[in-house]
Amino acid sequence: MSNLFDLSNEVAVVIGATGVLGGALADGLAAAGAHVAVVGRNAERGEARVQAILAAGGTAQFFPADAMDKGSIAAAHTAIRNICGDPTVLVNAAGGNDPRVTVTAERAFESIELDDWRANFDLNLVGGVLLPCQEFGPGMCARGRGSIINIASVSAHLPLSRVVAYSASKAAVLSLSQFLAREWATKGVRVNTITPGFFPAEQNRKLLFNDDGTPTDRTQAIWNHTPMRRFGRSDELIGACIFLAAEKASSFITGTDLRVDGGYLSQTI
């Protein structure tokens, strides 16, 4: 039982590891023993994440890539295989909300430009899941082993006000993940999602906090709807990720959505 969550034989690719949540997941996977490929667009942040992992006793390398560029992801995959070995874990943590498709008093739903809507789906669905899974999934299937973990959102289950395209694209992430779970289940590849509740990050900070640091009315509404009455911390996603990545711990789990939301989806009003 002591080795149930041991990832020492895994090569874990974390796309979006240059962000807050993706970075925390990279840290956690490395602490559990995985060799982590830190993948993202920002080289400075990527190298900083690698140095933090090395300082904590883990192993990692940075690989630059744009998740929305098929050729870029393919090049990163080749480099990872050459340097780290065949990936056995893929965490798709890239994504976010484009403010151009946020509905406000000044911007009605019907005024959203189609190109902006498509850009949000490109970010969360195409780059966030589709292209990385197309690139890394077949190799895992050929080797008969792998765990893919996609990051969904509570807004995929219950659409949030204002962030309409984000909610719709994350609902699509859930659907695509379940499709892949069924497609690859007999090939040794498990596909699951983690649904975070509200975790303050760069893309939603302005919606959650005023310039003086005080909570907005939206934050208060979120807290009122969350039984734990607080936001999540990025490190609180790590356990769920290690569990789904560890073959011994979750070998019969695929097509599942693991909620880490402080109870947000357990109530309506």
N, C-alpha and C positions, 0 to 999 in steps of 0.2 A: 504493500500500500504506500510505502514511503516514496516510490517512484511514479506514483499515479500522475503527477503533474510535471514530471521531468521532461524538459525539451532539449536536452543536451545533444540529441542526434538530429535536431531539426535546423533547416535553413529557412528562416522566416523573412518574407518580403513584406515590408510595410509601406504601402504607397500613401503618401500624405503624411509621412512621419515628420515632416518639417513643421506641421501644425501642432496645436496644443494637445488635442486628444490623440492624434496619431503618434505624436512624440511620446506621450505617456504609455501608449500600448507598446511602442518599440522598446522603451525602458523595461517594461514588465516582462516582455518576452525574453529579452536578454538576461534579465535577472533569473528567469526560470531555466536558463541554460542554452537557449537558441542562439545561433549565429544570425544576426539581424542585418538585412540589407535595407538601409534607410534610403527611401526613394522619394524624390520631390523636385520641385523646380528651383528652390532657393538654396544655392550651394552653401552660403554662409550659415544658414540655419541647419542645413543637413550635416555639415561638418561639426557644428557645435553639438548636435545631438549625438553624433558618433563619439566625440570626445567625452561627453557626459557618461555614455555607456561604458567606454573604456575605463574611465576613472572609477566607476562602480564595480569594476571587475568583469564586465561582460566583453563580448566581441561584436564588432559591427564595422561596416563600410558604407560610405555614401555613394549612391548612383544617381546622377541627374537624369530626370525624365519629366516629360509633360504627359499626364495621364490622358489628355484628350488628343494626343498625337500617336497614332498607331505605330509609326516607325520609331518614335522615341521610346515607347514601351518595349518594342522588340529589341532595340539596341541595349536597353538596360537589362533585359532578360538574358541576352547573350553574355553581357559582361558579368552578371551575377553568377551564371553557370560556370564561367571560366575561372572566376576568383573564389566563389564561395561553395560551389557545388549546385546540384539540382535543388530547386526550391521545393519544400514540402508543406509550407504554410504561406498563405497569401492573405494579407489583411488590407482591404480596400477602405482607406480612411480619408480619401480625398473628397472634397465636396464643400458645399456652402450655399448661402442664399445670395442671389444677385439683387442688390437694392433697386434695380430698374424694374423688377417685377414685384416689388412690395406695394401692396394696395394701401394707400393713405387717403386722407381727406383731400389731398391735392391730386392724387393719381387714382382714378377709378379703375375697376377691373377691366372695363371695356376699352380703356385707353392703352392697355399693355400692347406693346409692339410684338409682332410674331417672332422677329429675330431675337428679341430679348428673352421671350419665353423659351425658344429653342436653345438659347445659350445656357439657360438654367438646367434644362434637361441634359444638355451635353455635359455640363459640369457634374451633376449628381448621378446620372444614369449611364451615359455613354462613357465618360472618362472615369466615373466613380465605380462602375461595375463591368459594363459590357466589354470594353477594350482590354482591360487587365485580365478578365476571365477568359477571353478569347485567346490571349497570348500565353498565359500560364496554365490554364486548365488542361489543354490537350496533353502536355508533357506529364502532368500529374496522373492523368488517366492512363497514359502509356506505361507509366511505372507502377500503376496500381495503388497509389497512395498519395493522400493530400488532404489538407483542410483549408477551405476558403471561408473567410469571415468578412461579411459585408456590413457596413454601418448604415443602419436605417435611422428612424426617428419616431418619437411619439406622434409627430404630425403625419406619419404614414398611416396611422390607425384612426386618428381623429384630426381632421384638417384644422390647422390653426388659422385664426384671423390674420389678415394682412399678407402672410407669406404663402400665397396660393400656389405659385409654381414650385416652391420648395416642397410643400406638402405633397403635391401631385407627383413630383419626381421621386420622392422618397417612397411613396406608395408603389411606384413602379419598381424600385429597388427590391422591395419585399417580393413582388410577383416574379421578377426575373430570378431572384435567388432561389425561390421555391421550384421554379422550372428547372434550373441547373441541378438542384438537389436531386430531383427525380431522374434527370438525364444521366447523371454521373454516379448514381448510388451503387450500381453494380460494378463500377470500375475502381472502387476504393477511394473515391474522392467525396468528401463530405462538404456540403455548402450550407452555412447557417448565417443568420444575421444577429447583430446586437442592436437593440433599440435603446439608445440613451434617452434619458429624460432631458432636463434642462441643465446644461453645463456651459457656463459663460465662456465664450471664446471670442476671437477677434471679430467674426462676422456677425455676432448678435449682441455685442456689448452695448452698442448705441441704442438698441431697442430695450435693454434691460437696466441701464444705469444712466442717470443724468450726468451732465458735465462735471458736477460737483461730487459725483460718486454716490449720491443717494439713489435708492431704487425708484424706478418709474412705476406708474400705475400698472403697466403690463407685468412687471416683476411681482408686484403685490398680488395680482390675479393668479399668476403661476403658483406662488407660494400657497395661496388659499386653496388651490386645486391639488396640491401635492401633499399627501398625508404627512410626510416627513418635514414639511414646512421649510424647505431650504433647497438650494441648488446642489447638484452633484459636484464632486471633485474629480478631476481627470484621472487620478489614481484609482478611483472606485470602479473604473471600467476594466482594470487590469485582470482581476480574478476571472471575470466572464470570458475574457479573451484567452487566457491561459487554459481554462477549462475546455473551450471549444477547439483550441489548437492541439491539446494533448490527446493523442490517439487512445491511450489507455483509459483516460478519464471519460471520453465522449465518443467511443468507437461506434456506438449504435445510435448516434444523434445526427440527423441531417434534416434539412428543411425546417429547422426550428428557429423561432425568433426569441432571443433571450432578452428580456426587458430589464434595464437597469435605470429605473425612473423614479425611485423614491415613492412608488405607489401611484404615480400620476394616472395611469390607465386603469386603476382599480376602482375609480369612482367617476361619476358624472357631475353632480352638484354637491 
